[in-house]
């Protein structure tokens, strides 16, 4: 985490001009803005997740993103994902100790349906099919396919100084596992899981280059969802975010602790599917 803080502080000196067209001061919520035609943006994501009910748990997610605007409404992005896991002393997970492993890849498609300047609110639709070879929570290897679908809303207030964003997410997953069969041979098993989430953020631009705000997220998990929706776990998290930008560079830093969740025997948080807190750093450069 010290490395993340150094990178974030190093970008403070770049803050000289206002945020550009696709401004997003949030770490977890998207805005309805898209890249302009012909523009390309590279983004480095780093997320640190820590804390379970017992034992030791820390995991890091890294994403390298290349995003390009094909029209003023439609953009495409490609992601290369890496992960680190250090897990020990937990009853149901681990032990796992792995640094900077290649986790998988995904592609993003985003289309802006409504322009705030014309329609009063921004609305975009988002689809991200992806493949993963390492489970994000357990850190175990296995093939996983997912399709993340979002409805994205955003709007500015107070002459553009206040920015609101809201996202609704529908994400089915198909996870491939190997189980030891009765005959001693490995049998292929596919586990289906659905994730439903809603996030929102409100940020205020207190100088030409700086935003400060707050984000909140509700996340839930539904196993074997094709046979009926039965929620297995959920968590509600909220915390502050801060962002800075220059003409070509931008960075945001978000802190998202879990407030409560369930089921949570012996406590008020779900620390099986989710962690105690997350910290996310994003650094972007636009061409």
N, C-alpha and C positions, 0 to 999 in steps of 0.2 A: 504493500500500500504506500510505502514511502516513495516508490518510483512514480506512482500515479500522482501523488501530491506535487512532486517536483515538476512533472510534465505540465500539470495544470497551472502552477505558479509561473512557469516559464513562459506561458502564453499571455500572461497578464500584460507584459510589455508591448504586445502586438495590438492592444486595444486602442485604436486611434480614430476610427470612423464608425458610423452606424452599421447595424446588422444589415445583411443583404436580403435579396428577394425571398429565399427559402429560409426564413429565420425560425429556429426551433430551440428555445431555451430549456426544453424538458429532456430528461433522461429516459423516460418510459412512455410518454405520450407523444404521438405524432400530430403534426398540423396538416391541414389540407393543402398547403402550398406544395408546388412541384418545381423542379428545376426548369429554367428557361430552355428553349430549343438550342441545342448545341453545347450547353454547359455540362461540365463534368465535375464531380466532387468525390474526393477520397476521404474516408472516415475510418478512424481507429476507435473501436469500442473496447473497454475493459470494465468488467463487472466482478466485484469481490463479494462472495456470499459466505456468511459465517454463522455458526451457532445452531446446535440441536439441543434436545432436552438433556443429553449427557454426552460423555466422551468428547472427542475433538473432531470438529468438522470445519474445513475451509476449502472453498472451491472458487476458481477463477474462470471466467468466460472471456475469450478474446475474439473479436470479429474484425476482419479487414473488408471494407466495403468500397466498391467502385460504382458510382451512380451517374447516369447520363440522361439528360432530357432530350427526347426525340421530337416532341412538340412542346408547346407551352402548357399543355395539359397532361402529357403522358411521359412517364419516366420509367426506366428499368435499372435495376441494381443487381450486382452479383456479390455474394459473400463467401469468404473462406473463414471457417470457424475453428478455433483451437480451445483447449480446455486443460485445466490443472485440477487435481483432486488430492487432498490430504485428509484421510479419514481414519480414525482409530477409536476403539473403545465403545463403539455403538453396537447394540444387540442385533439390529436388523440390516445394517449396512457395513460393508468393508471387511477388513481393512484395505484401503487403497492408497497408494502413494505414486503419483504420476505428475510430471511437469510438462507443460507445453506440448500436449499430444494433439495431432490433427483430429478434429472431431467430426467435420463434415462440411457440407456446402449447401447453399440455397440461392434462389433467384427471386427478386422482388419485382412486381408490376404494380404501378400506382397511377390511377387516372382521376383527375379532378373533374367532378361533375358540376359543381357550383363554385363560382368565383365570388368572393365576399364583396368586391367592389360593385358588382352588378346585382347580386342576389341577396345581399345583407348577411350571408353566412357562407363559410367555405365548407364544402363537402367533397370528400375523395373516397374512392374504393381501392382496396389494397389486397393483393394476393401474393403469398410467399410459399411456394412449394420448397421442401427441403429434405435432405438426407443426413442422417447422423450415425456415427459408429460408436459413440460413447454416450451413455445415459447421463443427463445433466445432473441428476440428484445422486444416484448411487455410484457413478463413476465407472460402472461396469461396461464391458464391450458388448455390442449387439447392434444389428441393423434396425434403424428407426426411420420411418417416413412420416412426414407431416405436411399439412396444408393450413397455413395461417391466413385467415380471412379477416379483414377489418373494415369497419365503417368509421371514417375519420371526420370529425367536425372541428371547426375552429372559427374564432371571431375576435376582432380587436375592439377595444373601448378606449375612452379618454384620449381621443385624437391619436390613436395608435400606440399609446404608452402601456396599455393593459392588454394582455393576450390570454385568451382562454382556449383550451383544447380538450376534446373529449373523444375517447375511442371505445368501440365495442368490438370484441374479438371472439371469433369462433374458430377453434383449432382442433380438428380431428388428427389423431396419431395412430399409426400402426407399428407396433414394436415386435421385432423378431427375437425370440429367445430360444436357447437350447436347453432342453430338459432331459434328464436321464430316464429313459423308458424302462419298463419292467424287464425287457430282455437284455438290458445293459447297453443298448445302442442309443445314440442321441436322436431325439425326435424333435422335429420343427414345430414350434408353437408361435402363433401370432396373437398378441394382446392388443386389443383396441381400447383407446382412451380418448376422451373428449375434454378439452380445456375451454372453459368459458371465462372471459375476463372483461372488466370495464375499468378504464382509467380516466383520470381527469387532472388537469393542471391549470393553475392561474399564476401568471407571472407579470411583474411590473418593471418597465424599463426606467430605471432611476437615473441613467445617464445615457448619452448617445451610444455607448458600447456595452452597457451592463444591464442584465436582467437579474432579478431575484424573485423567487416565488415558492410555491408549494405544490406537491403532487400527491395524489391518492390512487390506490389500485385495489380492486377486488379481483381475486383469482380463485378459480374452483376447478375441481377434477371430477370427471364422471367416467368410471371404468365400464367396459363392455357396453357402451352407450347405444349400440344398435339394437339391444334387447330391452331398452327402456332407460330413462334418465334417472339415475340414483346417485346423488352427490356423495362422493367419498371423503372429500376434504375441501376446505376453503380457508382463505386468509385475507385480511384487510390490512393494508400497509399505507403509511403516509409519512411524508417528510419534506425537507427543504431542497431547493435546487438553485443553483447560481450559474450564470452563463456570461461569457465575454466574447467579443468578436472584433476583428479588424476587417479590412477590405476583402482579404482572401482567406483568413484563418478564423476559426471559431472553436470554442470549447465550452462544455457544460459539465458540472459536477453535481451529482444527486445522491442524497442519503435517504434510504427507504427502510425504516425499521417496521417490523410486523407489530401491529397494535393488538389484534386479536384474531382468532381463527378457531376452527373446529373440524372434526371432534377433537377435544383437547382434555383427555383425562388427566387430572392432577394439575391443571394449569389453564390459562386463558388463551394460549396460542397453539397453532398447529405446527409442530416442529418435526413432523415426519416428512411430509411432501414439501414443506417450505422451511426457510431459514429464519433466524432471529432478525437479521438485517442484511441489506444489500447496499453497496456503494458503487456507483457507475460513473465512469469518466468517458467522455466522447471528445475527440479532437478531429476537426475537419479542415480540409484545404480545397478551395474551389478554383477551377481553371477556366 
